[in-house]
Amino acid sequence: MALAARVLGPGRCALACRLGGRSRPLLPAQSRADFAGAAGGSGPAISARKGSPRLLGAAALALGGALGLYHTARWHLRAQDLRAELSAAQLSLSSRLQLTLYQYKTCPFCSKVRAFLDFHALPYQVVEVNPVRRAEIKFSSYRKVPIVVVQEGDSSQQLNDSSVIISALKTYLVSGQPLEEIITYYPPMKAMNDQGKEVTEFCNKYWLMLDEKEAQQMYGGKEARTEEMKWRQWADDWLVHLISPNVYRTPAEALASFDYIVREGKFGAVEGTMAKYMGAAAMYLISKRLKSRHHLQDDVREDLYEAANKWVAAVGKDRPFMGGQKPNLADLAVYGVLRVMEGLEAFEDLMRHTHIQPWYLRVERAIAEAPPAH
């Protein structure tokens, strides 16, 4: 069913990235030469003042320090300009795309994609897929949602898998590479999941295909990039599997969840009634198997609370988001997964019994305040 967490095992593909060989210097080469000349170079003035080595040393140090501060300040201002230019370029690129999202509204993977699109102010059309017949995606051999179809001029590309969709579109916005080329960096492959079922997995799906300069502009360092990838995968491999056992924890919660699914989804009258009652009963039983499969505690709420507090601890107290002053892809992934529980008892308990609410509301506000694309 729509809210049931689909089993997507962690990617085990070899990294096949297109990374540029350029590195970004801390200071321009000429600046470093100027600094060296000022601090230690010998010239006529220095030769004439051999009798005052201490005074000369102090003067050279002061001049070198001043130049160093000047170039450091100039570099920081230039970095701010580059970030502003990058944002403007993203807006320009986004205006060239026509996006169509095929989804189940209550699916956590689809919610992740919407959070990304909304935060980046990417306009898109939504096609709600009937979870029984799935006629809306009959054009696709890939039979899961989300699917995003991207129209750019006369070219049309289909993006599958929530994390691939996010990584590919973010790579496009930052680098401006052709989307057709970017997709080739995330090749699909067949794999067996833990239940012995063949599934389609995608290589490199948490990696943005940027050169060194673009990566430096976006992340500022390798640690931030690694952290983002780690927690994006955590959202897929662990957090998402806590949703179904919690929203279907009791018969009453299961019925309330399916009432929400039917109300928000695309069902016919008969389909909706059958889904609400038969689906609730089925998912209540299935949630017990999911609890055993993922080795959850007797009270699955405790696992949800632990996960939420683990995330809050990873973000820390010194930054509003894992991305620093604005949400990064990990923030948006965790928010998107949790958002599907809004209005349900599990969500209310989560807000009440963990420390996650302030962060959650900050992300919600950041998405709502995203500037519109031009």
C-alpha positions as CSV (number, residue, x, y, z in Angstrom):
1,M,0.0,0.0,0.0
2,A,1.0,3.6,-0.4
3,L,2.3,4.2,3.1
4,A,4.0,0.9,3.4
5,A,7.7,1.4,3.3
6,R,9.1,-0.2,0.2
7,V,12.3,-2.2,0.6
8,L,15.2,-0.4,-0.9
9,G,18.5,-1.8,0.2
10,P,21.6,0.4,0.4
11,G,23.4,0.9,-2.9
12,R,26.4,-1.4,-3.4
13,C,27.6,0.0,-6.7
14,A,31.1,1.0,-7.4
15,L,31.4,4.8,-7.5
16,A,31.6,5.9,-11.1
17,C,31.7,9.6,-10.8
18,R,32.8,12.3,-13.3
19,L,35.0,14.5,-11.1
20,G,37.1,17.3,-12.4
21,G,40.7,17.5,-11.6
22,R,40.8,21.2,-10.7
23,S,41.4,22.3,-7.2
24,R,40.5,25.6,-5.6
25,P,43.4,27.5,-4.1
26,L,43.0,29.2,-0.7
27,L,44.5,32.4,-2.2
28,P,45.1,33.4,-5.8
29,A,48.6,32.6,-7.0
30,Q,49.5,36.3,-7.5
31,S,48.3,37.0,-4.0
32,R,50.6,34.4,-2.5
33,A,53.5,35.8,-4.5
34,D,52.8,39.3,-3.3
35,F,52.5,38.1,0.3
36,A,55.9,36.3,0.0
37,G,57.6,39.2,-1.5
38,A,56.3,41.6,1.2
39,A,57.2,39.3,4.0
40,G,60.6,37.9,3.0
41,G,61.7,39.4,-0.3
42,S,64.9,41.5,-0.4
43,G,65.1,44.9,-2.2
44,P,66.8,48.2,-2.1
45,A,64.9,49.5,0.9
46,I,65.7,46.4,2.9
47,S,69.4,46.6,2.0
48,A,69.6,50.2,3.1
49,R,68.1,49.4,6.5
50,K,70.4,46.6,7.7
51,G,71.1,48.5,10.8
52,S,67.4,48.1,12.0
53,P,66.6,44.3,11.7
54,R,63.9,44.3,14.3
55,L,62.2,47.4,12.9
56,L,62.4,45.9,9.4
57,G,61.0,42.6,10.6
58,A,58.1,44.2,12.4
59,A,57.4,46.4,9.3
60,A,57.5,43.4,7.0
61,L,55.3,41.4,9.4
62,A,52.8,44.2,9.6
63,L,52.7,44.7,5.8
64,G,52.4,41.0,5.2
65,G,49.6,40.6,7.8
66,A,47.8,43.5,6.2
67,L,48.1,42.1,2.7
68,G,47.0,38.7,4.1
69,L,43.9,40.1,5.7
70,Y,43.1,42.1,2.6
71,H,43.3,39.1,0.3
72,T,41.4,36.9,2.7
73,A,38.6,39.5,3.0
74,R,38.6,39.8,-0.8
75,W,38.4,36.1,-1.2
76,H,35.5,35.8,1.2
77,L,33.6,38.6,-0.7
78,R,34.3,36.8,-3.9
79,A,33.0,33.5,-2.5
80,Q,29.8,35.3,-1.5
81,D,29.6,36.7,-5.1
82,L,30.1,33.2,-6.4
83,R,27.3,31.8,-4.2
84,A,25.0,34.6,-5.4
85,E,25.9,33.9,-9.0
86,L,25.2,30.2,-8.4
87,S,21.8,31.0,-7.0
88,A,21.0,33.2,-10.0
89,A,22.2,30.5,-12.4
90,Q,20.0,27.9,-10.6
91,L,17.0,30.1,-11.1
92,S,17.8,30.5,-14.8
93,L,18.2,26.8,-15.3
94,S,15.1,25.9,-13.3
95,S,13.0,28.1,-15.6
96,R,13.9,26.0,-18.6
97,L,12.5,22.8,-17.1
98,Q,8.9,21.5,-17.2
99,L,8.6,18.8,-14.5
100,T,5.8,16.3,-14.0
101,L,5.8,14.2,-10.8
102,Y,4.0,10.9,-10.7
103,Q,3.3,10.0,-7.1
104,Y,1.3,8.6,-4.3
105,K,0.8,11.7,-2.0
106,T,1.2,9.6,1.2
107,C,4.4,7.8,0.0
108,P,7.5,8.9,2.0
109,F,9.7,8.7,-1.1
110,C,7.4,10.9,-3.1
111,S,7.2,13.3,-0.1
112,K,11.1,13.6,-0.2
113,V,11.0,14.6,-3.9
114,R,8.3,17.3,-3.2
115,A,10.3,18.7,-0.3
116,F,13.3,19.1,-2.7
117,L,11.3,20.6,-5.5
118,D,9.5,23.0,-3.3
119,F,12.6,24.2,-1.5
120,H,14.4,24.8,-4.8
121,A,11.3,26.6,-6.1
122,L,11.0,24.2,-9.1
123,P,7.5,24.4,-10.5
124,Y,6.0,21.0,-11.3
125,Q,2.7,19.3,-12.2
126,V,1.5,16.4,-10.0
127,V,-0.1,13.3,-11.4
128,E,-1.6,11.2,-8.6
129,V,-1.3,7.6,-9.4
130,N,-4.0,5.1,-8.7
131,P,-2.2,2.5,-6.4
132,V,-4.4,-0.3,-7.6
133,R,-4.4,0.1,-11.4
134,R,-1.4,2.4,-11.9
135,A,-2.7,3.3,-15.3
136,E,-1.1,6.8,-15.0
137,I,2.4,5.2,-15.4
138,K,1.6,2.6,-18.0
139,F,4.1,4.5,-20.3
140,S,6.9,3.4,-18.0
141,S,8.6,0.0,-17.6
142,Y,9.7,1.2,-14.2
143,R,6.6,0.5,-12.1
144,K,7.3,2.4,-8.9
145,V,6.8,5.9,-7.8
146,P,8.0,8.6,-7.7
147,I,8.8,9.1,-11.3
148,V,9.7,12.6,-12.7
149,V,9.4,13.4,-16.4
150,V,11.5,16.4,-17.3
151,Q,10.8,18.3,-20.5
152,E,13.5,20.7,-21.6
153,G,12.7,22.2,-25.0
154,D,12.2,19.2,-27.4
155,S,14.0,16.8,-25.1
156,S,12.3,14.6,-22.5
157,Q,13.9,12.6,-19.8
158,Q,12.5,10.2,-17.3
159,L,14.0,10.1,-13.8
160,N,13.3,7.1,-11.5
161,D,13.9,6.6,-7.8
162,S,13.6,9.4,-5.3
163,S,17.3,9.7,-4.4
164,V,18.3,9.6,-8.1
165,I,15.7,12.3,-9.0
166,I,17.1,14.6,-6.3
167,S,20.7,14.0,-7.0
168,A,20.3,14.4,-10.8
169,L,18.3,17.6,-10.6
170,K,20.6,19.1,-8.0
171,T,23.6,18.2,-10.2
172,Y,21.8,19.9,-13.1
173,L,21.1,23.1,-11.1
174,V,24.6,23.4,-9.8
175,S,26.6,22.4,-12.8
176,G,24.4,23.1,-15.8
177,Q,25.4,19.8,-17.4
178,P,22.9,18.4,-19.9
179,L,20.4,16.3,-18.0
180,E,20.6,13.6,-20.6
181,E,24.3,13.2,-19.7
182,I,23.7,13.4,-15.9
183,I,21.3,10.5,-16.0
184,T,24.0,8.2,-17.3
185,Y,26.0,8.7,-14.1
186,Y,23.2,6.8,-12.2
187,P,22.9,3.5,-14.0
188,P,20.2,1.0,-12.9
189,M,21.2,-2.5,-11.9
190,K,19.4,-5.6,-10.8
191,A,20.0,-6.9,-7.3
192,M,18.5,-9.2,-4.7
193,N,17.1,-7.7,-1.6
194,D,17.1,-9.3,1.9
195,Q,13.9,-11.3,1.1
196,G,15.4,-12.8,-2.1
197,K,13.3,-10.6,-4.4
198,E,14.9,-9.0,-7.5
199,V,14.8,-5.2,-7.3
200,T,16.2,-2.4,-9.3
201,E,18.9,-0.4,-7.6
202,F,20.8,2.7,-8.8
203,C,24.5,3.3,-8.6
204,N,25.9,6.5,-7.1
205,K,22.4,7.8,-6.1
206,Y,23.6,9.8,-3.1
207,W,26.5,11.5,-5.0
208,L,26.2,14.8,-6.9
209,M,28.3,14.8,-10.1
210,L,30.2,18.0,-9.6
211,D,33.8,19.0,-10.4
212,E,36.0,20.2,-7.5
213,K,35.2,23.9,-7.9
214,E,31.4,23.2,-7.9
215,A,31.7,20.9,-4.9
216,Q,33.8,23.4,-3.0
217,Q,31.2,26.1,-3.7
218,M,28.4,23.9,-2.5
219,Y,29.9,22.1,0.5
220,G,33.0,24.1,1.5
221,G,34.7,20.8,2.4
222,K,34.7,17.0,2.0
223,E,33.3,16.5,5.5
224,A,30.0,18.3,4.8
225,R,29.6,16.3,1.5
226,T,30.2,13.0,3.3
227,E,27.8,13.9,6.1
228,E,25.0,14.8,3.7
229,M,25.4,11.5,1.8
230,K,25.5,9.4,5.0
231,W,22.3,10.9,6.4
232,R,20.4,10.8,3.0
233,Q,21.1,7.1,3.0
234,W,20.1,6.7,6.6
235,A,16.7,8.3,5.7
236,D,16.2,5.6,3.0
237,D,17.7,2.6,4.8
238,W,16.4,3.1,8.3
239,L,14.0,6.0,9.0
240,V,11.6,5.2,6.2
241,H,11.2,1.7,7.6
242,L,9.9,3.1,10.9
243,I,6.9,4.7,9.3
244,S,4.6,1.7,8.5
245,P,5.1,0.0,11.9
246,N,4.2,3.2,13.6
247,V,1.2,4.4,11.6
248,Y,-0.3,0.9,11.6
249,R,0.7,0.1,15.2
250,T,-2.8,-0.6,16.4
251,P,-6.1,-1.4,14.5
252,A,-7.4,2.1,15.3
253,E,-4.2,3.7,14.0
254,A,-4.3,1.5,10.9
255,L,-7.9,2.6,10.2
256,A,-7.1,6.2,10.7
257,S,-4.0,5.9,8.4
258,F,-6.1,4.4,5.6
259,D,-8.8,6.9,6.0
260,Y,-6.1,9.5,5.3
261,I,-4.6,7.5,2.4
262,V,-8.0,7.2,0.7
263,R,-8.9,10.8,1.3
264,E,-5.6,12.1,-0.1
265,G,-5.0,9.5,-2.8
266,K,-6.7,8.6,-6.1
267,F,-9.3,5.9,-5.5
268,G,-12.7,5.2,-7.0
269,A,-15.7,5.0,-4.6
270,V,-15.6,1.2,-4.3
271,E,-11.8,1.0,-4.3
272,G,-11.7,3.6,-1.5
273,T,-14.1,1.7,0.7
274,M,-12.3,-1.6,0.2
275,A,-8.9,0.0,0.6
276,K,-9.9,1.7,3.9
277,Y,-11.1,-1.4,5.7
278,M,-9.4,-4.3,4.0
279,G,-6.2,-2.3,3.6
280,A,-6.2,-1.2,7.2
281,A,-6.6,-4.8,8.4
282,A,-3.9,-6.1,6.0
283,M,-1.4,-3.5,6.9
284,Y,-1.9,-3.9,10.6
285,L,-0.9,-7.5,10.2
286,I,1.9,-6.7,7.8
287,S,3.3,-4.1,10.2
288,K,3.9,-6.9,12.7
289,R,6.1,-8.7,10.2
290,L,7.9,-5.5,9.4
291,K,8.6,-5.0,13.0
292,S,10.2,-8.4,13.2
293,R,12.1,-8.0,9.9
294,H,13.7,-4.8,11.0
295,H,14.3,-6.0,14.6
296,L,12.2,-3.2,16.2
297,Q,11.4,-2.9,19.8
298,D,8.1,-4.2,21.3
299,D,6.9,-0.6,21.3
300,V,7.9,0.7,17.9
301,R,7.4,4.3,19.0
302,E,10.6,3.9,20.9
303,D,12.5,3.2,17.7
304,L,10.9,6.3,16.1
305,Y,11.8,8.5,19.1
306,E,15.4,7.2,19.1
307,A,15.8,7.9,15.4
308,A,14.4,11.4,15.7
309,N,16.7,12.2,18.6
310,K,19.7,10.7,16.9
311,W,19.0,13.0,13.9
312,V,18.7,16.1,16.2
313,A,22.0,15.2,17.9
314,A,23.7,14.9,14.5
315,V,22.5,18.3,13.5
316,G,23.7,19.7,16.8
317,K,23.0,22.9,18.7
318,D,25.3,25.2,16.8
319,R,23.6,25.2,13.4
320,P,19.9,25.4,12.5
321,F,20.2,22.7,9.9
322,M,22.6,20.0,8.9
323,G,23.3,22.1,5.9
324,G,24.3,25.1,8.2
325,Q,22.2,28.2,7.6
326,K,19.9,26.5,5.1
327,P,18.6,22.9,4.7
328,N,20.8,20.5,2.7
329,L,19.6,17.4,0.9
330,A,19.8,15.4,4.1
331,D,17.6,17.9,5.9
332,L,15.0,17.7,3.1
333,A,15.1,13.9,3.0
334,V,14.5,13.5,6.7
335,Y,11.8,16.1,6.7
336,G,10.1,14.6,3.6
337,V,10.0,11.1,5.2
338,L,8.5,12.3,8.5
339,R,6.0,14.7,6.8
340,V,3.8,11.8,5.6
341,M,2.7,11.2,9.2
342,E,1.3,14.6,9.7
343,G,-2.2,14.5,11.1
344,L,-1.7,11.0,12.5
345,E,-1.2,9.9,16.1
346,A,2.3,8.8,15.4
347,F,3.3,12.3,14.3
348,E,1.7,14.0,17.3
349,D,3.6,11.5,19.6
350,L,6.8,12.2,17.7
351,M,6.5,16.0,18.2
352,R,5.6,15.6,21.9
353,H,8.2,13.0,23.0
354,T,11.3,14.0,21.1
355,H,13.4,17.1,20.5
356,I,12.8,17.2,16.7
357,Q,10.0,19.8,16.6
358,P,12.1,23.0,16.4
359,W,14.2,21.6,13.6
360,Y,11.1,20.3,11.8
361,L,9.4,23.7,11.9
362,R,12.5,25.4,10.7
363,V,12.6,23.2,7.6
364,E,8.9,23.7,7.0
365,R,9.4,27.5,7.2
366,A,12.5,27.4,4.9
367,I,10.4,25.5,2.3
368,A,7.5,27.9,2.6
369,E,9.8,30.9,2.2
370,A,11.6,29.6,-0.9
371,P,11.8,32.3,-3.5
372,P,9.8,31.6,-6.7
373,A,11.6,30.5,-9.8
374,H,11.7,33.1,-12.6
